[in-house]
């Protein structure tokens, strides 16, 4: 039996307002830590999951980390390899910060490290995606890919694994607030309409292109004009208490834009100065303090490393 290693995976914000299922970014906030070791008994064995009130499955066929690791081992035809792990959840489930995705990212990274890195990080992406698919039943990579490889990621097509890291200006800051209410990804996806008015489609397409160009060129004014969601946010806003009040507070404090991270309830805002980002986080949090709703706020830059060995 080996002595074991530890990896940690960051939280992520996804959609970035106008990029539903195609844009995500890693931030400096740990979502999951996994400790694992090689054992004699073949297969994946999850000892315990720490840090969550509701029990999560330790059956590797139902756990995101377990599914991801098993798919990785099948690819390598390593059917005699045994991996034992403990999972430490650092964030609540259902925050919109990629908790299930981080487990999948950390799982494949851990297995790859234990087996002396037969694959690169980018080559681990397909297995991490399968892990998250087990959690919410939807095929998307806007949380799990940035959690694994870091940075801002644009996914052109998830089925062909066509994705690319997007340059962003170094002065980009993220303020987040997540109220202590639960919004499950599977349920939040279930309320979305399959029908989009043409004018909204055109507006969203323009915003997505504008945001990508703004990030690539460091044009904060273009970023500000583009951080708007004409399709998904209006359908999900009612799931998050006081969303529009928080959004207004962020804009009044100087945010470039403010929207829902993933399915929520986390709300994120971009800004171009650290001091401004801290004020924005305070103003966003104040809305929940006044309404006696517990919440956590955080300020970060973009995490360029993704999942790392501790």
Residue frames relative to the residue before (quaternion, step in Angstrom):
aa qw qx qy qz dx dy dz
X 1.0000 0.0000 0.0000 0.0000 0.00 0.00 0.00
X 0.3801 -0.7244 0.5253 0.2341 3.61 -0.92 0.87
X 0.6130 -0.5800 0.3966 0.3612 3.57 -1.26 0.40
X 0.5161 -0.6739 0.3927 0.3541 3.58 1.21 -0.37
X 0.1630 -0.7585 0.6236 0.0961 3.52 -1.30 0.44
X 0.2702 -0.7512 0.5779 0.1698 3.57 -1.31 0.32
X 0.0537 -0.7651 0.6406 0.0371 3.54 -1.10 0.79
X 0.1482 -0.7767 0.6020 0.1110 3.56 -1.21 0.45
X 0.2091 -0.7749 0.5910 0.0817 3.52 -1.08 0.87
X 0.4109 -0.7399 0.4774 0.2362 3.60 -0.91 0.88
X 0.5491 -0.5489 0.5114 0.3684 3.49 -1.37 0.30
X 0.1984 -0.7769 0.5879 0.1068 3.55 -1.26 0.39
X 0.2411 -0.6789 0.6550 0.2278 3.50 -1.34 0.32
X 0.1045 -0.8251 0.5545 0.0291 3.57 -0.91 0.82
X 0.7206 0.3774 -0.3778 0.4423 3.49 -1.41 0.48
X 0.0402 -0.8330 0.5479 0.0655 3.60 0.96 -0.86
X 0.7180 -0.4487 0.1943 0.4954 3.52 0.95 1.09
X 0.8679 0.1029 -0.0186 0.4857 3.59 0.17 -1.26
X 0.6759 0.5140 -0.2897 0.4416 3.62 1.22 0.05
X 0.0254 -0.8431 0.5371 -0.0070 3.58 0.74 1.04
X 0.8592 0.0205 -0.0866 0.5039 3.56 -0.72 1.21
X 0.7350 0.4174 -0.2508 0.4719 3.63 1.19 -0.07
X 0.7566 0.2947 -0.1936 0.5507 3.62 1.23 -0.14
X 0.1511 0.7743 -0.6058 0.1032 3.55 -1.02 0.83
X 0.1119 -0.7916 0.5980 0.0561 3.56 -1.23 0.43
X 0.3821 -0.6975 0.5598 0.2326 3.55 -1.10 0.77
X 0.1419 -0.7834 0.6000 0.0789 3.57 -1.08 0.72
X 0.5693 -0.5977 0.4437 0.3490 3.56 -1.29 0.26
X 0.4847 0.5755 -0.4987 0.4303 3.52 0.28 1.36
X 0.3378 -0.7690 0.5040 0.2014 3.59 -0.47 1.16
X 0.2252 -0.7792 0.5743 0.1110 3.55 -0.87 0.99
X 0.8154 0.0126 0.0405 0.5774 3.58 0.94 -0.91
X 0.0750 -0.7329 0.6705 0.0873 3.51 -1.28 0.58
X 0.0924 -0.7884 0.6074 0.0305 3.56 -0.94 0.91
X 0.1161 -0.7515 0.6460 0.0665 3.53 -1.05 0.86
X 0.0863 0.8238 -0.5510 0.1012 3.57 -0.71 1.05
X 0.1003 -0.7784 0.6184 0.0407 3.51 -1.32 0.39
X 0.5105 -0.6078 0.5064 0.3369 3.53 -1.27 0.39
X 0.0592 -0.7906 0.6093 0.0130 3.57 -1.04 0.84
X 0.6560 -0.5428 0.3661 0.3754 3.55 -1.28 0.36
X 0.6812 0.4932 -0.2969 0.4524 3.59 0.95 -0.84
X 0.4302 -0.7213 0.4727 0.2670 3.65 -0.62 1.05
X 0.6809 0.4908 -0.3686 0.3994 3.53 -1.23 0.55
X 0.5290 -0.6034 0.4938 0.3351 3.54 -1.37 -0.07
X 0.0505 -0.8048 0.5908 -0.0285 3.55 -0.81 1.06
X 0.1433 -0.7947 0.5878 0.0497 3.58 -0.54 1.21
X 0.3310 -0.7762 0.5071 0.1755 3.57 -0.48 1.21
X 0.7856 -0.1768 0.1793 0.5651 3.54 0.58 -1.21
X 0.2337 -0.7218 0.6294 0.1681 3.52 -1.34 0.40
X 0.1582 -0.8160 0.5545 0.0399 3.55 -0.59 1.19
X 0.7832 0.4235 -0.2584 0.3748 3.53 -1.32 0.37
X 0.6886 0.4169 -0.2993 0.5122 3.61 1.20 0.21
X 0.4643 -0.6852 0.4897 0.2741 3.54 -1.07 0.78
X 0.7249 0.3620 -0.2144 0.5455 3.55 1.01 -0.85
X 0.4951 -0.6776 0.4567 0.2954 3.57 -0.86 0.95
X 0.1938 -0.7538 0.6197 0.1015 3.53 -1.00 0.93
X 0.5963 -0.6096 0.3749 0.3638 3.61 -1.05 0.64
X 0.2457 -0.7476 0.5988 0.1491 3.54 -1.01 0.85
X 0.4584 0.6400 -0.4565 0.4145 3.57 1.31 0.01
X 0.4204 -0.7459 0.4494 0.2549 3.63 -0.52 1.09
X 0.6132 0.5459 -0.3544 0.4477 3.60 1.21 -0.33
X 0.7369 0.3799 -0.2030 0.5210 3.58 1.27 -0.32
X 0.6429 0.5170 -0.3103 0.4723 3.59 1.23 -0.35
X 0.5479 -0.6545 0.4021 0.3313 3.62 -0.86 0.91
X 0.6569 0.4898 -0.3137 0.4798 3.58 0.96 -0.82
X 0.6563 0.5307 -0.3031 0.4423 3.56 0.97 -0.89
X 0.6561 0.5032 -0.3053 0.4723 3.57 0.94 -0.90
X 0.6612 0.5145 -0.3084 0.4505 3.57 0.92 -0.91
X 0.6765 0.4890 -0.2976 0.4632 3.58 0.88 -0.92
X 0.6525 0.5186 -0.3224 0.4488 3.60 0.92 -0.85
X 0.6534 0.4973 -0.3243 0.4697 3.60 0.96 -0.78
X 0.6131 0.5409 -0.3270 0.4739 3.58 1.11 -0.72
X 0.6853 0.4794 -0.2875 0.4669 3.60 0.86 -0.94
X 0.6232 0.5277 -0.3452 0.4626 3.60 1.04 -0.71
X 0.6300 0.5390 -0.3328 0.4492 3.57 0.98 -0.83
X 0.7214 0.4251 -0.2383 0.4921 3.58 0.99 -0.84
X 0.3383 -0.7484 0.4814 0.3060 3.56 1.37 -0.21
X 0.3695 0.7290 -0.4752 0.3260 3.52 1.11 0.86
X 0.0667 0.8603 -0.5019 0.0599 3.57 0.76 1.05
X 0.6707 0.4846 -0.3103 0.4680 3.60 1.18 -0.24
X 0.5233 0.6363 -0.4118 0.3894 3.58 1.27 -0.06
X 0.1345 -0.7763 0.6119 0.0690 3.55 -1.04 0.85
X 0.0342 -0.7947 0.6059 -0.0130 3.59 -0.88 0.99
X 0.1256 -0.7745 0.6192 0.0317 3.53 -0.88 1.07
X 0.0458 0.8371 -0.5423 0.0560 3.59 -0.83 0.89
X 0.2303 -0.7003 0.6556 0.1631 3.48 -1.43 0.40
X 0.2174 -0.7877 0.5699 0.0863 3.55 -0.96 0.94
X 0.1163 -0.7839 0.6090 0.0325 3.56 -0.87 1.03
X 0.1904 -0.7911 0.5761 0.0769 3.56 -0.39 1.28
X 0.2100 -0.8129 0.5376 0.0781 3.57 -0.65 1.15
X 0.7440 0.2802 -0.1849 0.5778 3.57 1.31 -0.17
X 0.5692 -0.5804 0.4403 0.3811 3.60 -1.12 0.51
X 0.5378 -0.5932 0.4866 0.3494 3.56 -1.26 0.42
X 0.8204 0.2719 -0.1808 0.4695 3.58 -1.10 0.65
X 0.3938 0.7328 -0.4729 0.2904 3.59 1.00 0.78
X 0.4532 -0.6516 0.4798 0.3739 3.57 1.16 -0.55
X 0.6074 0.5514 -0.3452 0.4560 3.56 1.28 0.34
X 0.6224 -0.6217 0.3254 0.3468 3.57 1.15 0.59
X 0.1526 0.8290 -0.5262 0.1122 3.60 0.98 0.75
X 0.6952 0.4498 -0.2870 0.4816 3.61 0.82 -0.90
X 0.6215 0.5468 -0.3349 0.4501 3.57 1.08 -0.72
X 0.6579 0.5166 -0.3200 0.4449 3.58 0.95 -0.84
X 0.6078 0.5430 -0.3535 0.4590 3.59 1.08 -0.65
X 0.6650 0.4982 -0.2978 0.4699 3.56 0.95 -0.88
X 0.6536 0.5110 -0.3100 0.4644 3.58 0.96 -0.88
X 0.6772 0.4872 -0.2897 0.4691 3.57 0.90 -0.95
X 0.6293 0.5671 -0.3339 0.4133 3.58 1.02 -0.79
X 0.7195 0.4251 -0.2685 0.4791 3.58 0.79 -0.97
X 0.6064 0.5438 -0.3571 0.4572 3.57 1.10 -0.63
X 0.6409 0.5294 -0.3119 0.4601 3.56 0.99 -0.89
X 0.6781 0.4881 -0.2941 0.4641 3.59 0.83 -0.98
X 0.6480 0.5246 -0.3163 0.4526 3.57 0.97 -0.84
X 0.6532 0.5032 -0.3080 0.4747 3.58 1.01 -0.79
X 0.6519 0.5218 -0.3206 0.4471 3.59 0.94 -0.86
X 0.7389 0.3826 -0.2158 0.5110 3.57 1.09 -0.68
X 0.5747 -0.6518 0.3460 0.3537 3.58 1.25 0.60
X 0.6125 -0.6393 0.3230 0.3343 3.56 1.01 0.94
X 0.0628 0.8139 -0.5737 0.0673 3.61 0.45 1.08
X 0.7741 0.2534 -0.1395 0.5631 3.60 1.21 -0.50
X 0.4976 -0.6142 0.5148 0.3318 3.55 -1.27 0.39
X 0.6893 -0.4579 0.3479 0.4407 3.57 -1.27 0.20
X 0.6707 0.5008 -0.3094 0.4512 3.56 0.84 -0.92
X 0.6534 0.5091 -0.3122 0.4651 3.59 1.06 -0.66
X 0.6177 0.5461 -0.3415 0.4513 3.60 1.25 -0.28
X 0.4657 0.7300 -0.4169 0.2765 3.58 1.24 -0.41
X 0.6628 0.5187 -0.3493 0.4119 3.70 0.72 -0.87
X 0.6784 0.4945 -0.2957 0.4559 3.59 0.99 -0.81
X 0.6385 0.5161 -0.3269 0.4681 3.58 1.05 -0.72
X 0.6201 0.5416 -0.3375 0.4563 3.59 1.07 -0.73
X 0.6440 0.5132 -0.3220 0.4671 3.60 0.97 -0.81
X 0.6183 0.5481 -0.3423 0.4473 3.57 1.08 -0.67
X 0.6949 0.4553 -0.2840 0.4787 3.58 0.86 -0.90
X 0.5711 0.5913 -0.3744 0.4290 3.58 1.11 -0.65
X 0.6338 0.5408 -0.3252 0.4473 3.58 1.05 -0.74
X 0.6688 0.5259 -0.3031 0.4293 3.59 1.13 -0.61
X 0.8484 0.1413 -0.0501 0.5077 3.60 0.76 -0.95
X 0.5053 -0.7041 0.3964 0.3029 3.58 1.26 0.10
X 0.6640 0.4688 -0.3070 0.4950 3.59 1.26 0.17
X 0.3669 -0.7289 0.5396 0.2073 3.55 -1.01 0.86
X 0.3497 0.7019 -0.5553 0.2770 3.57 -0.35 1.25
X 0.2553 -0.8094 0.5172 0.1102 3.55 -1.16 0.52
X 0.4142 0.7598 -0.4401 0.2398 3.59 1.25 0.13
X 0.6662 0.4023 -0.3175 0.5419 3.60 1.27 -0.03
X 0.7518 0.4590 -0.2488 0.4029 3.53 0.62 -1.17
X 0.6463 0.5196 -0.3457 0.4391 3.63 0.97 -0.68
X 0.6978 0.4228 -0.3097 0.4883 3.67 0.76 -0.81
X 0.5975 0.5537 -0.3778 0.4401 3.61 1.05 -0.58
X 0.6948 0.4663 -0.2688 0.4770 3.57 1.03 -0.78
X 0.8314 0.2488 -0.1121 0.4840 3.60 0.63 -1.08
X 0.4849 -0.6939 0.4186 0.3290 3.60 1.24 -0.21
X 0.7314 0.4572 -0.3181 0.3935 3.52 -1.39 0.12
X 0.5752 -0.4934 0.4832 0.4385 3.51 -1.35 -0.46
X 0.0955 -0.8207 0.5632 0.0058 3.58 -0.77 1.03
X 0.1673 -0.7474 0.6364 0.0922 3.54 -1.07 0.88
X 0.1560 -0.7860 0.5945 0.0662 3.58 -0.77 1.07
X 0.2737 -0.7802 0.5417 0.1514 3.58 -0.40 1.21
X 0.7861 -0.0988 0.1067 0.6007 3.57 0.95 -0.93
X 0.3502 -0.7802 0.4794 0.1969 3.56 -0.46 1.18
X 0.6472 0.5486 -0.3409 0.4050 3.62 0.97 -0.73
X 0.7335 0.3512 -0.2249 0.5366 3.58 1.06 -0.66
X 0.3930 -0.7414 0.4511 0.3039 3.58 1.36 0.08
X 0.3149 0.7266 -0.5307 0.3020 3.54 0.94 0.98
X 0.2761 0.7529 -0.5485 0.2368 3.58 -0.27 1.26
X 0.0916 -0.7967 0.5969 0.0260 3.55 -1.24 0.44
X 0.4541 -0.6457 0.5341 0.3027 3.53 -1.11 0.69
X 0.2716 -0.7705 0.5636 0.1220 3.55 -1.01 0.89
X 0.4513 -0.6618 0.5221 0.2928 3.56 -0.89 0.91
X 0.0194 -0.7743 0.6318 0.0290 3.56 -1.16 0.60
X 0.5746 -0.6052 0.4107 0.3673 3.60 -1.07 0.61
X 0.5540 -0.6463 0.4068 0.3316 3.63 -0.95 0.77
X 0.6808 0.4951 -0.2942 0.4526 3.60 1.16 -0.43
X 0.4561 0.6814 -0.4552 0.3471 3.59 1.17 0.48
X 0.0651 -0.8066 0.5874 -0.0045 3.57 -0.75 1.10
X 0.2507 -0.7582 0.5897 0.1208 3.52 -1.21 0.67
X 0.1019 -0.7487 0.6525 0.0575 3.56 -0.96 0.95
X 0.0122 -0.8054 0.5927 0.0042 3.56 -0.88 0.89
X 0.0441 -0.7478 0.6593 0.0643 3.51 -1.30 0.45
X 0.0124 0.8000 -0.5995 -0.0240 3.58 -0.85 0.84
X 0.3274 -0.7515 0.5502 0.1589 3.53 -0.60 1.26
X 0.5198 -0.6664 0.4478 0.2919 3.55 -1.12 0.68
X 0.4260 0.6079 -0.5400 0.3967 3.52 0.53 1.30
X 0.3691 -0.7561 0.5027 0.1986 3.58 -1.04 0.70
X 0.0072 -0.7508 0.6605 -0.0055 3.53 -1.03 0.91
X 0.2335 -0.8025 0.5350 0.1239 3.59 -0.38 1.18
X 0.5646 -0.6428 0.4085 0.3181 3.56 -0.91 0.98
X 0.6536 0.5298 -0.3246 0.4321 3.57 0.88 -0.94
X 0.6878 0.4700 -0.2783 0.4781 3.59 0.98 -0.86
X 0.6577 0.5166 -0.3123 0.4506 3.59 0.99 -0.83
X 0.6417 0.4934 -0.3274 0.4875 3.59 1.12 -0.56
X 0.6303 0.5896 -0.3236 0.3878 3.54 1.09 -0.74
X 0.6824 0.4936 -0.2978 0.4495 3.61 1.13 -0.54
X 0.5451 0.6554 -0.3945 0.3430 3.60 1.22 -0.25
X 0.4256 -0.7023 0.5183 0.2386 3.54 -1.01 0.87
X 0.4195 -0.6953 0.5283 0.2478 3.55 -1.17 0.66
X 0.6730 0.4813 -0.2793 0.4872 3.57 1.29 -0.16
X 0.0587 -0.8043 0.5910 -0.0194 3.57 -0.73 1.12
X 0.4367 -0.6868 0.5082 0.2817 3.64 -0.74 0.98
X 0.6097 -0.5972 0.3816 0.3550 3.56 -1.01 0.82
X 0.6588 0.5186 -0.3281 0.4352 3.61 0.89 -0.87
X 0.6530 0.4998 -0.3138 0.4746 3.60 1.07 -0.69
X 0.6165 0.5427 -0.3339 0.4624 3.56 1.08 -0.76
X 0.6635 0.5011 -0.3017 0.4666 3.57 0.92 -0.91
X 0.6608 0.5088 -0.3078 0.4581 3.58 0.93 -0.89
X 0.6731 0.4961 -0.2992 0.4597 3.57 0.94 -0.90
X 0.6266 0.5319 -0.3353 0.4605 3.58 1.01 -0.77
X 0.6565 0.5068 -0.3036 0.4690 3.57 0.97 -0.83
X 0.6573 0.5125 -0.3089 0.4582 3.56 0.98 -0.84
X 0.6495 0.5148 -0.3218 0.4578 3.58 0.94 -0.85
X 0.6682 0.4855 -0.3005 0.4770 3.58 0.88 -0.90
X 0.6593 0.5180 -0.3013 0.4541 3.56 0.98 -0.86
X 0.6533 0.5106 -0.3196 0.4587 3.58 0.98 -0.80
X 0.6509 0.5094 -0.3162 0.4658 3.59 0.94 -0.86
X 0.6684 0.4855 -0.2997 0.4772 3.58 0.94 -0.87
X 0.6475 0.5317 -0.3128 0.4473 3.56 1.01 -0.83
X 0.6530 0.4990 -0.3072 0.4798 3.57 1.00 -0.83
X 0.6807 0.5098 -0.2914 0.4379 3.57 0.84 -0.99
X 0.7682 0.3699 -0.1872 0.4878 3.59 0.96 -0.85
X 0.4394 -0.6995 0.4578 0.3287 3.57 1.26 -0.20
X 0.4101 0.7092 -0.4635 0.3377 3.57 1.22 0.53
X 0.2390 -0.8202 0.5037 0.1287 3.58 -0.05 1.29
X 0.6094 0.5455 -0.3650 0.4448 3.59 1.09 -0.56
X 0.6398 0.5028 -0.3167 0.4873 3.59 1.05 -0.76
X 0.6144 0.5335 -0.3411 0.4707 3.60 1.03 -0.77
X 0.6655 0.5201 -0.2991 0.4440 3.57 0.90 -0.95
X 0.6792 0.4934 -0.2917 0.4584 3.57 0.93 -0.87
X 0.7377 0.4659 -0.2148 0.4389 3.56 1.12 -0.73
X 0.6016 0.5851 -0.3622 0.4056 3.62 1.17 -0.40
X 0.4455 0.6419 -0.4849 0.3930 3.53 0.55 1.27
X 0.2086 -0.7783 0.5846 0.0951 3.55 -1.02 0.86
X 0.1743 -0.8262 0.5327 0.0574 3.55 -0.41 1.26
X 0.7480 0.4256 -0.2034 0.4669 3.60 1.22 -0.31
X 0.8026 0.3321 -0.1703 0.4654 3.61 0.56 -1.13
X 0.6478 0.5580 -0.3266 0.4028 3.58 0.83 -0.98
X 0.6694 0.4991 -0.3332 0.4379 3.66 0.82 -0.82
X 0.6778 0.4871 -0.2976 0.4634 3.60 1.13 -0.56
X 0.7529 0.3989 -0.2033 0.4823 3.60 1.15 -0.57
X 0.4743 0.7206 -0.4291 0.2677 3.59 1.16 -0.45
X 0.6551 0.5412 -0.3227 0.4169 3.59 0.99 -0.79
X 0.5869 0.5841 -0.3699 0.4213 3.61 1.22 -0.34
X 0.7286 0.3969 -0.2051 0.5191 3.58 1.22 -0.49
X 0.4195 -0.7246 0.4817 0.2586 3.61 -0.51 1.12
X 0.8717 0.0679 -0.0718 0.4801 3.56 -1.05 0.94
X 0.2052 0.8242 -0.5117 0.1293 3.59 1.15 0.49
X 0.7241 0.4508 -0.2753 0.4435 3.59 0.68 -1.03
X 0.5906 0.5441 -0.3685 0.4684 3.61 1.14 -0.50
X 0.6557 0.5010 -0.3024 0.4770 3.57 0.98 -0.88
X 0.6471 0.5232 -0.3158 0.4558 3.57 0.94 -0.87
X 0.6536 0.5087 -0.3071 0.4687 3.58 0.95 -0.88
X 0.6434 0.5241 -0.3203 0.4569 3.58 0.97 -0.87
X 0.6473 0.5188 -0.3157 0.4606 3.59 1.00 -0.81
X 0.6623 0.5023 -0.3042 0.4653 3.58 0.92 -0.89
X 0.6685 0.5031 -0.2995 0.4585 3.58 0.94 -0.88
X 0.6751 0.4750 -0.2871 0.4861 3.58 1.18 -0.54
X 0.6599 -0.5631 0.2875 0.4061 3.59 1.27 0.13
X 0.3399 0.7550 -0.5018 0.2503 3.60 1.18 0.35
X 0.5084 -0.6173 0.5095 0.3176 3.53 -1.19 0.65
X 0.7556 -0.1930 0.1548 0.6065 3.55 1.14 -0.70
X 0.1149 -0.7878 0.6044 0.0296 3.55 -1.22 0.51
X 0.1691 0.7848 -0.5786 0.1438 3.57 -0.86 0.96
X 0.6636 -0.4912 0.3917 0.4061 3.55 -1.36 -0.17
X 0.3200 -0.7162 0.5824 0.2132 3.56 -1.01 0.80
X 0.8293 -0.0298 -0.0192 0.5576 3.56 -0.61 1.14
X 0.7783 -0.2742 0.2349 0.5138 3.55 -0.86 -0.99
X 0.5536 -0.6117 0.3943 0.4048 3.58 1.29 0.01
X 0.5658 0.0379 -0.7656 -0.3038 1.53 -2.51 -0.13
X 0.4137 0.7100 -0.4868 0.2963 3.62 1.21 0.05
X 0.1601 -0.7524 0.6350 0.0710 3.51 -1.08 0.89
X 0.1207 -0.8033 0.5810 0.0520 3.58 -0.88 0.91
X 0.0905 -0.7636 0.6349 0.0754 3.53 -1.29 0.42
X 0.2914 -0.7292 0.5930 0.1781 3.56 -1.10 0.76
X 0.0516 0.7760 -0.6285 0.0141 3.56 -1.19 0.60
X 0.4594 -0.7161 0.4719 0.2311 3.57 -1.27 0.30
X 0.7318 0.2989 -0.2281 0.5684 3.60 1.25 0.31
X 0.5487 -0.6303 0.4377 0.3317 3.59 -1.03 0.78
X 0.6680 0.4979 -0.3168 0.4533 3.60 0.82 -0.91
X 0.6395 0.5176 -0.3177 0.4714 3.55 1.02 -0.81
X 0.6402 0.5344 -0.3218 0.4482 3.59 0.98 -0.86
X 0.6558 0.5083 -0.3095 0.4644 3.58 1.00 -0.79
X 0.6424 0.5065 -0.3178 0.4793 3.58 1.03 -0.78
X 0.6305 0.5363 -0.3270 0.4560 3.58 0.98 -0.84
X 0.6530 0.5082 -0.3160 0.4643 3.59 0.91 -0.89
X 0.6471 0.5183 -0.3169 0.4605 3.59 0.99 -0.82
X 0.6742 0.4968 -0.2931 0.4612 3.57 0.93 -0.91
X 0.6386 0.5156 -0.3242 0.4703 3.57 1.01 -0.78
X 0.6771 0.4973 -0.2906 0.4580 3.55 0.89 -0.95
X 0.5997 0.5994 -0.3616 0.3876 3.59 1.01 -0.76
X 0.5874 0.5797 -0.3683 0.4280 3.59 1.08 -0.71
X 0.7108 0.4387 -0.2617 0.4836 3.58 0.91 -0.90
X 0.5962 0.5502 -0.3669 0.4553 3.59 1.08 -0.63
X 0.6690 0.5043 -0.2973 0.4580 3.59 0.95 -0.90
X 0.7366 0.3845 -0.2173 0.5123 3.56 1.13 -0.65
X 0.4572 -0.7388 0.4045 0.2855 3.55 1.35 0.40
X 0.4435 0.6299 -0.4928 0.4045 3.54 0.94 1.02
X 0.4221 -0.7138 0.4970 0.2554 3.57 -0.65 1.08
X 0.1038 0.7909 -0.5972 0.0838 3.55 -0.97 0.82
X 0.2796 -0.7162 0.6132 0.1812 3.50 -1.37 0.28
X 0.1209 -0.7851 0.6034 0.0703 3.58 -0.97 0.83
X 0.0354 -0.7980 0.6006 -0.0339 3.55 -1.18 0.59
X 0.1614 -0.7613 0.6211 0.0934 3.56 -1.17 0.69
X 0.0588 0.8180 -0.5626 0.1041 3.56 -0.84 0.95
X 0.3525 -0.6205 0.6281 0.3104 3.47 -1.43 0.09
X 0.6466 -0.4799 0.3873 0.4490 3.59 -1.26 -0.07
X 0.3634 -0.7198 0.5553 0.2037 3.57 -0.96 0.95
X 0.2421 -0.8196 0.5083 0.1062 3.57 -0.46 1.21
X 0.6636 0.5570 -0.2997 0.3994 3.60 1.17 -0.48
X 0.2731 -0.7580 0.5429 0.2369 3.58 0.99 -0.78
X 0.7946 -0.2469 0.2115 0.5127 3.56 -1.08 -0.74
X 0.0328 -0.8249 0.5624 -0.0453 3.56 -0.81 1.06
X 0.5191 -0.5870 0.5273 0.3286 3.49 -1.39 0.39
X 0.3341 -0.7606 0.5239 0.1881 3.60 -0.82 1.00
